[in-house]
Amino acid sequence: MALSHHDALVFSGSFKLKTAAEDFSVFPPFEIRSGAEQRVPFLFNSPHSGRYYPERFLAMARLDRNAIRRSEDCYVDELFGGAVALGAPLLAANFPRAYLDVNREPWELDPRMFAEPVPSFCNIRSARVAGGLGTVPKLVGEGLDIYSGRLPLSEAVARIETVYKPYHETLKRLLTRTHARFGFAVLIDCHSMPASIRVGDSGLRPDFIIGDRFGISATAALTETAIGLLSAMGYSVAHNKPYAGGFITEHYGRPARHLHA
């Protein structure tokens, strides 16, 4: 489950990694919420509900404290917090999505954002980068620019090295531990969708959208069970539309290895 061979690269000299580390010197960038013992083969992950905005980051931004929150999946970590009482751990980001998006490849960077050239291994052509929503986002919801000028490349490197990588290392460790204990693991990657979302000819807004990367990240049996259980409880459920899952679902879902996302 290695993220990429580029993760072994070490930036030194002109790159200062202490900046992002200082952003979370008092408040941790993410946390694991769990009970005394994991009782079920499920792991919940909330990567976009972080609402701790470091003062240094706010000073860089051109947006006020309300506008910059438009990319949050607000309180999704609390919506799914009940899973902890049922014996499933929850990994929750405290850093905001506008600061860093861990539901991206580690180096999806927009070269137009930075004062220096980005490394050649960066993915600069993904649809997410084109939309301003790379690993270090350019925009928040409704297409608002986060920054008024270009950032030093060292800022992106610092966030990736000191926050992104530890987050994914923790997620991988929790999945590995779950798999070792139960023989399989199910990662539930938790998000919210805009209120304007509608699906199909009916124009209805679903209560739940189950995304399995169109059958790639989880077995059909697991997906069908989830849809069936929610439907039986009276919820409207959509499957893969309008959202099938992002990098985390695609990267960690390996049904052949009994890892489902």
C-alpha positions as CSV (number, residue, x, y, z in Angstrom):
1,M,0.0,0.0,0.0
2,A,2.9,2.3,-0.6
3,L,1.8,5.7,-1.7
4,S,4.5,6.2,-4.3
5,H,8.3,5.8,-4.8
6,H,8.5,9.6,-4.6
7,D,7.7,9.5,-0.9
8,A,11.3,8.4,-0.3
9,L,12.6,11.7,-1.6
10,V,14.0,14.0,1.1
11,F,13.9,17.7,0.6
12,S,16.6,19.6,2.5
13,G,18.6,22.8,2.2
14,S,16.2,25.4,0.7
15,F,13.1,23.6,1.9
16,K,12.0,24.4,5.5
17,L,9.8,21.7,6.9
18,K,9.3,23.4,10.3
19,T,6.6,25.8,9.0
20,A,3.8,23.3,8.8
21,A,5.0,21.5,12.0
22,E,4.7,24.8,13.8
23,D,1.1,25.1,12.6
24,F,0.2,22.1,14.8
25,S,2.6,22.5,17.7
26,V,-0.3,22.9,20.2
27,F,-3.2,21.1,18.4
28,P,-2.5,17.8,16.6
29,P,-3.2,17.8,12.8
30,F,-5.4,14.6,13.2
31,E,-6.6,12.2,15.8
32,I,-7.7,8.6,16.3
33,R,-10.9,8.1,18.2
34,S,-11.3,4.6,19.5
35,G,-12.6,2.5,22.4
36,A,-10.6,0.2,24.6
37,E,-10.8,-2.6,22.0
38,Q,-11.7,-2.8,18.3
39,R,-14.6,-5.2,18.0
40,V,-15.5,-4.9,14.3
41,P,-13.5,-5.1,11.1
42,F,-14.5,-1.5,10.2
43,L,-12.4,1.6,10.1
44,F,-14.0,5.0,9.6
45,N,-12.1,8.0,8.1
46,S,-13.1,11.6,8.0
47,P,-10.5,13.5,6.0
48,H,-12.4,16.7,5.1
49,S,-14.1,17.7,8.4
50,G,-11.1,19.4,10.0
51,R,-11.9,22.8,11.4
52,Y,-8.7,23.9,13.1
53,Y,-7.3,26.8,11.0
54,P,-3.8,27.7,12.0
55,E,-3.2,31.4,12.4
56,R,-0.3,31.3,10.1
57,F,-2.5,29.8,7.4
58,L,-5.2,32.4,7.9
59,A,-2.7,35.1,7.6
60,M,-1.7,33.8,4.1
61,A,-5.2,33.5,2.9
62,R,-7.2,36.3,1.2
63,L,-10.5,34.8,2.5
64,D,-12.2,35.6,5.8
65,R,-12.8,32.9,8.5
66,N,-16.2,32.1,7.2
67,A,-15.5,32.0,3.4
68,I,-12.5,29.8,3.8
69,R,-14.7,27.1,5.4
70,R,-16.7,26.4,2.3
71,S,-14.7,23.3,1.4
72,E,-15.3,21.6,4.8
73,D,-17.4,18.5,5.2
74,C,-18.7,20.2,8.3
75,Y,-19.1,17.9,11.4
76,V,-18.9,14.7,9.4
77,D,-16.6,13.4,12.1
78,E,-19.4,13.9,14.6
79,L,-22.0,12.4,12.4
80,F,-20.0,9.2,12.2
81,G,-18.6,9.4,15.8
82,G,-21.1,6.8,17.0
83,A,-19.1,4.2,15.3
84,V,-16.5,4.4,18.1
85,A,-19.0,3.1,20.7
86,L,-19.7,0.1,18.4
87,G,-16.0,-0.8,18.4
88,A,-14.7,0.8,15.2
89,P,-11.9,3.4,15.3
90,L,-12.3,6.8,13.6
91,L,-9.4,8.7,12.1
92,A,-10.4,12.4,11.9
93,A,-8.5,15.3,10.4
94,N,-8.2,18.4,12.4
95,F,-6.5,20.4,9.7
96,P,-8.9,21.9,7.1
97,R,-9.3,20.7,3.6
98,A,-8.4,24.2,2.4
99,Y,-5.0,23.8,4.0
100,L,-4.2,20.3,2.7
101,D,-6.3,17.6,0.9
102,V,-5.3,14.0,1.9
103,N,-7.9,12.6,-0.5
104,R,-5.4,13.3,-3.3
105,E,-2.2,11.8,-4.6
106,P,0.7,13.1,-2.5
107,W,2.0,15.4,-5.2
108,E,-1.0,16.7,-7.2
109,L,0.2,20.3,-7.4
110,D,-0.7,23.2,-9.6
111,P,2.5,24.8,-10.8
112,R,0.7,28.1,-11.2
113,M,0.3,28.3,-7.5
114,F,4.0,28.4,-6.6
115,A,6.9,30.9,-7.0
116,E,9.4,28.1,-8.0
117,P,9.0,25.2,-10.5
118,V,7.4,22.1,-9.0
119,P,9.4,18.8,-9.2
120,S,9.1,16.8,-12.4
121,F,7.4,13.9,-10.6
122,C,4.4,16.0,-9.6
123,N,1.0,15.2,-11.2
124,I,0.2,18.6,-12.7
125,R,-2.4,17.4,-15.2
126,S,-5.0,15.7,-13.1
127,A,-8.6,16.9,-13.4
128,R,-8.5,17.7,-9.7
129,V,-5.5,20.0,-10.2
130,A,-7.2,21.6,-13.2
131,G,-10.2,22.3,-11.0
132,G,-8.1,24.0,-8.4
133,L,-8.5,21.1,-5.9
134,G,-5.0,19.6,-5.7
135,T,-3.2,18.3,-2.7
136,V,-2.6,21.9,-1.7
137,P,-5.8,23.5,-3.0
138,K,-6.0,26.7,-4.9
139,L,-9.8,27.2,-4.4
140,V,-12.5,26.6,-1.9
141,G,-16.2,25.9,-2.8
142,E,-17.8,28.2,-5.4
143,G,-14.4,28.8,-7.0
144,L,-13.0,31.3,-4.5
145,D,-9.2,31.7,-4.6
146,I,-7.6,30.9,-1.2
147,Y,-4.4,33.0,-1.8
148,S,-3.8,36.4,-3.4
149,G,-0.4,35.5,-4.7
150,R,2.0,32.6,-5.3
151,L,3.2,30.4,-2.5
152,P,6.8,29.3,-2.0
153,L,7.1,25.7,-3.0
154,S,8.6,24.9,0.4
155,E,5.2,25.6,1.9
156,A,3.6,22.7,-0.1
157,V,6.5,20.4,0.6
158,A,6.3,21.1,4.3
159,R,2.5,20.3,4.5
160,I,3.0,17.1,2.5
161,E,6.0,15.9,4.6
162,T,4.7,16.8,8.0
163,V,1.0,16.3,7.7
164,Y,0.0,14.4,4.6
165,K,2.5,11.6,5.0
166,P,1.9,11.0,8.7
167,Y,-1.8,10.9,8.1
168,H,-1.6,8.2,5.4
169,E,1.0,6.3,7.5
170,T,-1.6,6.2,10.3
171,L,-4.4,5.2,8.0
172,K,-2.3,2.4,6.6
173,R,-1.3,1.2,10.1
174,L,-4.9,1.1,11.3
175,L,-6.0,-0.8,8.2
176,T,-3.1,-3.3,8.5
177,R,-4.0,-3.9,12.2
178,T,-7.7,-4.4,11.4
179,H,-6.8,-6.9,8.6
180,A,-4.5,-8.8,10.9
181,R,-7.1,-9.0,13.6
182,F,-10.1,-10.0,11.6
183,G,-8.8,-11.4,8.3
184,F,-10.3,-8.5,6.3
185,A,-10.9,-4.8,6.7
186,V,-13.5,-2.3,5.6
187,L,-12.6,1.3,5.3
188,I,-15.6,3.7,5.3
189,D,-14.3,7.0,3.9
190,C,-16.8,9.6,5.1
191,H,-17.9,12.8,3.3
192,S,-20.8,15.1,2.8
193,M,-22.2,16.5,-0.5
194,P,-23.5,19.9,-1.5
195,A,-27.2,20.4,-0.7
196,S,-27.8,21.1,-4.5
197,I,-26.9,17.5,-5.5
198,R,-29.7,15.7,-7.3
199,V,-29.6,12.3,-8.9
200,G,-31.5,10.8,-11.9
201,D,-34.6,11.9,-13.7
202,S,-36.5,12.3,-10.4
203,G,-34.3,15.1,-9.3
204,L,-34.3,13.8,-5.8
205,R,-31.5,14.3,-3.3
206,P,-30.3,11.0,-1.9
207,D,-29.7,10.6,1.8
208,F,-26.6,8.4,1.2
209,I,-24.3,7.9,-1.7
210,I,-22.3,4.6,-1.6
211,G,-19.2,4.9,-3.7
212,D,-17.0,1.9,-4.5
213,R,-15.1,3.3,-7.5
214,F,-17.6,1.5,-9.8
215,G,-16.9,-1.9,-8.3
216,I,-13.1,-1.5,-8.0
217,S,-12.6,-0.7,-4.3
218,A,-15.1,-3.2,-2.7
219,T,-16.9,-6.4,-3.6
220,A,-20.4,-6.2,-5.0
221,A,-21.7,-8.2,-2.1
222,L,-20.4,-5.7,0.4
223,T,-21.8,-2.7,-1.5
224,E,-25.2,-4.4,-2.1
225,T,-25.4,-5.2,1.6
226,A,-24.8,-1.6,2.6
227,I,-27.3,-0.3,0.1
228,G,-29.9,-2.9,1.2
229,L,-29.5,-2.1,4.9
230,L,-29.8,1.6,4.4
231,S,-32.8,1.2,2.0
232,A,-34.5,-1.0,4.5
233,M,-34.2,1.7,7.1
234,G,-36.1,4.1,4.8
235,Y,-33.2,6.1,3.4
236,S,-32.8,6.9,-0.3
237,V,-29.5,5.6,-1.6
238,A,-27.5,6.3,-4.7
239,H,-24.6,4.2,-6.0
240,N,-21.5,5.9,-7.4
241,K,-23.4,8.9,-8.7
242,P,-22.6,11.7,-8.4
243,Y,-19.6,10.6,-6.4
244,A,-17.8,7.2,-6.6
245,G,-15.0,8.0,-4.2
246,G,-11.6,9.7,-4.4
247,F,-8.0,8.8,-4.0
248,I,-8.4,7.2,-0.6
249,T,-11.1,4.9,-1.7
250,E,-9.3,4.0,-4.9
251,H,-5.9,3.6,-3.3
252,Y,-6.8,1.5,-0.3
253,G,-9.6,-0.6,-1.7
254,R,-8.1,-3.9,-2.7
255,P,-10.9,-6.5,-2.5
256,A,-8.6,-9.3,-3.8
257,R,-6.5,-8.8,-0.6
258,H,-9.6,-8.5,1.6
259,L,-9.3,-4.8,1.9
260,H,-12.5,-3.0,1.0
261,A,-13.2,0.8,0.8
